[in-house]
Amino acid sequence: MNPHTPHSGPDDRDDYLVSRPRAWFAFAMTFALMLFDYIDRQVIVSLFPHLKEAWSLSDKQLGALVSVISIVVALGGLPVALLADRMSRVKSVAVMATVWSVATISCMFTRNYSQLFAARAMVGVGESGYGSVGAALIASLFPKRMRSMLLGAFFAAGSMGAVLGVMLGGVIAQRWGWQAAFGVVGFPGLAVALLYLLVPDYKTVELTSRLNKAKASPWNFIKHVASALSDSRTVWWTCVGAAFQLIVVSTVWAWLPSYFNRFHGAAPDVAAKQAALIVLCGALGAFAWGLVVDRAAARRPRNKPLAVAVLCVATLLVFVAAFTVTMPASQQFLLIAFGGFLMTCTVGPAAGIVLDVVHPGVRSTGAALLSLFQNMFGLAVGPFVGGAISDALGLQTALAVMPAFGLVAAACFLLAARHYESDLHRADNRLQTYNEVPLASASA
């Protein structure tokens, strides 16, 4: 092992922690795995019409096949990220990607709803902690000035993966049956998992000068981590706000293919392609709004959460109009697409805000806390609750009602803005004491 020694801490010097080519290789591989993560997660939504016909499932049951992954990810994310923060992030990611890819492939061999539900839960086991660990790696290898933009691009890979998952699922199911869709999308992740071992890792800074003593007791170590995470109101309000906005996102992602199929008479594969275009708009929005929010924060830091709050309200207004106002189908599609572009506004900035203010030694764990809220109280809620409302009142009503959660999200980001600058100042003071040193290779 030949560790590189940076000139100073990564955040105070605002520079790359490793060479630019190695940092961008790490970003490319982390981006690719996020892409396959969401391909495997979202492929099932385009298969809803086929599953409904084959097994006579309710919308609530179909939504649960999406929500179960988010619930498992939420429960497993913090323990996985805690281990990754103290051990090897790169090796942890490689193992996670292998597990979720194999679990996705196993879905093609299921013969009833219970088996498919269990296989989908195993996909969630593999995906636990990946987003938070990957985000922490990117945040540490790249300059702070690029953080929201790069994290927006990283999480936009989730939207792009959802696009490909929805589109591929519909096309493959139409030609070879819905079981084949799981097999086709599951194998590429295995190859990328092996290549990920070439990604550079970084050494973790100490939480306290007596960390070794704390690590002697698991309970004391957990208390150290909890203390490092719990002193920021910005983190908690951001986590709650991001979760509520993702209720809107997950509802749209899960139910648009069925909406176009039922209300516009589109064949399942055509409906999947139409929904994929909306999700693609979300991928573009995640990157674009990350860039916009970074620019707004350059003038004053608190503009970051304030800008996100405004965008959450705009998303609500657009979707309410799209699903309640009578208009030609083409106009409605354009309005839904614009809402799709707006709805991912929190993806990059929320992660950036949290990573800006948490202790540098628990970045993966801080991101995992955000992931817990996003998955348990955001991504898990939308498909299931939207399906339940659809069973009771109809799918169009569900799609008109669910965006109201964005108003709560906006209120949370307004509250985060009140504390962000003071929490940011405290975090910057810590960084003058700590220094992160990269590893020469993941195997070091």
FENBELJO-V146254 format. One record per pair of residues at least 12 apart in sequence whose ideal C-beta (glycine too) atoms are under 7 Angstrom apart, sorted by the first residue. I is the first residue (numbers start at 1). J is the second residue. If there is no record, write none. Layout:
BEGIN
<<I;J> <I;J>>
END
This chain:
BEGIN
<<1;439> <1;440> <1;444> <2;440> <3;437> <3;438> <3;439> <3;440> <4;18> <4;438> <4;440> <5;437> <6;437> <9;431> <9;434> <9;435> <9;436> <10;140> <10;436> <11;144> <11;431> <12;431> <12;432> <14;143> <14;144> <14;145> <15;143> <16;141> <16;142> <16;143> <17;140> <17;141> <17;202> <17;436> <17;438> <18;141> <18;200> <18;438> <22;200> <23;141> <23;142> <25;199> <26;137> <26;141> <26;199> <26;200> <27;138> <27;150> <29;192> <29;195> <29;196> <29;199> <30;134> <30;137> <30;138> <30;154> <31;154> <31;157> <32;192> <33;93> <33;97> <33;130> <33;134> <33;192> <33;196> <34;131> <34;134> <34;154> <34;157> <34;158> <34;161> <35;157> <35;160> <35;161> <36;161> <36;188> <36;189> <36;192> <37;100> <37;127> <37;130> <37;158> <37;161> <38;158> <38;161> <38;162> <38;165> <39;161> <39;164> <39;165> <39;185> <40;100> <40;101> <40;104> <40;123> <40;165> <40;185> <40;186> <40;189> <41;69> <41;123> <41;127> <41;165> <42;161> <42;162> <42;165> <42;166> <42;253> <43;165> <43;168> <43;169> <43;181> <43;182> <43;185> <44;65> <44;66> <44;169> <45;66> <45;166> <45;253> <45;254> <45;257> <46;166> <46;169> <46;170> <46;173> <46;257> <46;268> <46;272> <47;169> <47;173> <47;178> <47;181> <48;62> <48;257> <48;258> <49;258> <49;261> <49;268> <50;173> <50;178> <50;268> <51;178> <55;113> <57;113> <58;391> <59;387> <59;390> <59;391> <60;384> <60;387> <60;388> <60;391> <61;113> <62;387> <63;254> <63;383> <63;384> <63;386> <63;387> <64;117> <64;384> <65;116> <65;117> <65;120> <66;254> <66;383> <67;380> <67;383> <67;384> <68;117> <68;120> <68;121> <68;124> <69;120> <69;123> <69;124> <69;127> <70;375> <70;376> <70;379> <70;380> <71;376> <71;380> <72;121> <72;124> <72;125> <72;128> <73;124> <73;127> <73;128> <73;371> <73;375> <74;372> <74;375> <74;376> <74;380> <76;125> <76;128> <76;129> <77;128> <77;129> <77;132> <77;368> <77;371> <77;372> <77;375> <78;365> <78;368> <78;369> <78;372> <80;92> <80;128> <80;129> <81;129> <81;132> <81;133> <81;364> <81;365> <81;367> <81;368> <82;225> <82;365> <84;129> <84;133> <84;364> <85;204> <85;362> <85;364> <85;365> <86;204> <88;201> <88;442> <89;133> <89;136> <89;137> <89;201> <89;364> <90;196> <90;197> <90;199> <90;201> <90;442> <91;442> <92;133> <93;130> <93;133> <93;134> <93;196> <94;193> <94;196> <94;197> <96;126> <96;127> <96;129> <96;130> <97;189> <97;192> <97;193> <97;196> <98;190> <98;193> <99;125> <99;126> <100;123> <100;126> <100;127> <100;189> <101;186> <101;189> <101;190> <101;193> <103;119> <103;122> <103;123> <103;126> <104;123> <104;182> <104;185> <104;186> <105;182> <105;183> <105;186> <105;187> <106;119> <107;119> <107;120> <107;182> <108;179> <108;180> <108;182> <108;183> <129;368> <131;371> <132;364> <132;367> <132;368> <132;370> <132;371> <133;364> <134;154> <135;151> <135;154> <135;351> <135;355> <135;367> <136;363> <136;364> <136;367> <138;150> <138;151> <138;154> <139;151> <139;355> <139;363> <140;202> <140;363> <140;436> <141;202> <147;352> <147;355> <148;290> <148;293> <148;294> <148;348> <148;349> <148;352> <149;290> <149;291> <149;294> <151;290> <151;348> <151;351> <151;352> <152;286> <152;287> <152;289> <152;290> <152;291> <152;347> <152;348> <153;287> <153;290> <155;286> <155;347> <155;348> <155;351> <156;283> <156;286> <156;287> <156;347> <159;279> <159;282> <159;283> <159;286> <159;344> <160;283> <162;253> <162;279> <163;276> <163;279> <163;280> <163;283> <165;185> <166;257> <166;272> <166;275> <166;276> <166;279> <167;272> <167;273> <167;276> <168;181> <168;184> <168;185> <169;181> <169;272> <170;268> <170;269> <170;272> <170;273> <171;269> <172;184> <174;268> <174;269> <197;442> <197;443> <198;442> <199;442> <200;438> <200;439> <200;441> <200;442> <201;439> <201;442> <202;436> <202;437> <202;438> <202;439> <203;436> <203;437> <203;438> <203;439> <204;361> <205;360> <205;361> <205;434> <205;435> <205;436> <206;361> <207;224> <207;228> <207;359> <207;361> <207;362> <208;224> <225;362> <225;365> <228;358> <228;359> <228;361> <228;362> <229;358> <229;362> <229;365> <229;366> <229;369> <232;357> <232;358> <232;423> <233;419> <234;353> <234;357> <234;416> <234;419> <234;420> <234;423> <235;354> <235;357> <235;358> <235;366> <235;369> <237;412> <237;415> <237;416> <238;350> <238;353> <238;354> <238;416> <239;369> <239;370> <239;373> <240;373> <240;412> <241;346> <241;409> <241;412> <241;413> <241;416> <242;346> <242;350> <242;370> <242;373> <242;374> <242;378> <243;373> <243;374> <243;377> <243;378> <244;378> <244;405> <244;406> <244;408> <244;409> <244;412> <245;312> <245;346> <245;406> <245;409> <246;374> <246;378> <246;379> <247;378> <247;381> <247;382> <247;402> <247;405> <248;315> <248;343> <248;402> <248;403> <248;405> <248;406> <249;282> <249;343> <249;344> <250;378> <250;379> <250;382> <250;383> <251;382> <251;383> <251;386> <251;399> <251;402> <252;278> <252;340> <252;343> <253;279> <254;382> <254;383> <254;386> <255;386> <255;395> <255;398> <255;399> <256;275> <256;278> <257;271> <257;272> <257;275> <258;395> <259;395> <259;399> <260;274> <260;275> <262;395> <263;396> <264;329> <277;337> <278;336> <278;337> <278;340> <279;340> <281;337> <281;340> <281;341> <282;340> <282;341> <282;343> <282;344> <284;341> <285;341> <285;342> <285;344> <285;345> <286;344> <286;347> <286;348> <289;311> <289;344> <289;345> <289;348> <289;349> <290;348> <290;349> <292;307> <293;307> <293;308> <293;349> <301;420> <301;421> <301;424> <302;417> <302;420> <302;421> <304;349> <304;353> <304;420> <305;353> <305;413> <305;416> <305;417> <305;420> <306;417> <308;345> <308;346> <308;349> <308;413> <309;410> <309;413> <309;414> <311;342> <311;345> <312;345> <312;346> <312;406> <312;409> <312;410> <312;413> <313;406> <313;407> <313;410> <314;342> <315;339> <315;342> <315;343> <315;345> <315;403> <315;406> <316;403> <316;404> <316;406> <316;407> <318;335> <318;338> <318;339> <318;342> <319;339> <319;403> <320;400> <320;403> <321;335> <322;335> <322;336> <322;339> <323;396> <323;399> <323;400> <324;400> <346;409> <350;370> <351;367> <351;370> <353;416> <353;420> <354;366> <354;367> <354;370> <355;367> <356;424> <356;427> <357;423> <357;424> <357;427> <359;430> <360;430> <360;431> <360;434> <360;436> <361;434> <382;402> <386;398> <386;402> <389;401>>
END
